[in-house]
Amino acid sequence: MESLIDDFIQNIKHMQSYKKQIVHIQRIPPREACFGELEKPLPENIQNCLLNRNIHLYSHQAEAINKARQGKNVVIVTPTASGKTLAFNIPVLEALTNDNKATALYLYPTKALTNDQLKVLRELEKETGIAAFPSVYDGDTPQHQRANIRGTSKIILSNPYGLHQYLPWHYKWRSFLENLKFLIIDEAHVYRGVFGSNVAMLLRRLMRICSYYHSDPQIILSSATIANPEEHAKKLTGKDCEIISTDGAPRGKKSFVFWNPPFIDDTNTIRRSTHQETKDLLTLSILKNMQTLCFTTSRQMAELITRWTKEELKRKSPKLSNSITAYRAGYLPMERREIENRLKTKNLVGVVSTNALELGIDIGSLDSVIISGYPGTVISTWQQAGRAGRTNSDSLVTLVAFQNPLDQYFMKHPQDFFGRPHEQAIIDLHNRYIS
């Protein structure tokens, strides 16, 4: 893949339409895996599951499991696709193996992520033989199934919006809450600002109710890289947490391209449309058979760029025109699941998405990511960029700039972006309108 990425960039530079749009290329070197050791062996059923999958724990995964076994609250702060999910699933599965009454509550910020993780847990349940009966409990859960889920599921997956509605009826959850051993909070960096402050209050309500039922669950959080993980975890949960931030997962070489649309007037004040530049780059990527995920700033642009790219492909390679689709909130759950599966199985070569695919839904390894316009934060940019090139695969990320001052500043000062730390996740517990 290394030569494919380099050849792709060189081919662009020799195209007639190239007007020196590439203003910077940042080469991010590959990294070998760093493995870790557990302080004591896992139960045989879990160990056999890992052996069957040929999984060797990375250093941050082993560290998280070791600290969870010591009874500590943990926050795992490593990049996208580093294996954070396995790091919190193993302690939960071990607890369920050792105590058939134990339960765990998983909180996710989106329903798409919840359903994606349900598949993972059901596969692990089948392979380990643990009767966990993982189930989603949210606004889409039929009323007639809810009592059965509360009574039989050892792992329940939900979201903060749902939890807020269920807590007043906590007596219905008594058995589940009495035996709650773990609270898993995935994508914790999402819970910042006013939303994060509300979730922090919600989690305090949950912990008071757990105390009422004489339980004190351990908390494991996973997050993208942020500047203040320890402070954020403490404010969000009210608990002290051990920070795990050294990533042991392997990484292929990543070429990060800054792309500035060319001027189209004699006075050099008006640039070509960012959306048209994005469409051209996406079309070229698909023609070169590079599986590409394109992030856009709105639902409307996701649909428009998809349509424009399809029309371009019909002229240049008609058989590829059906290999691209849009993805956004507003699609039916079954439609989204189908797109995710087609992307993972390489049936789709291109997907144009809002930030709905920014979070950790498993869509496999992609060759390329196009970010159409700076997302607004360093955190989001690296989250989206992390979708390309899992494990040892080399990958390409292209940030196509808008004409606004912030995008243009980074085009002129790319090293400021690459040297800039990730933002802090801010929560205000003393906001009188919330507390």
Disulfide bonds with the S-S distance in Angstrom:
none
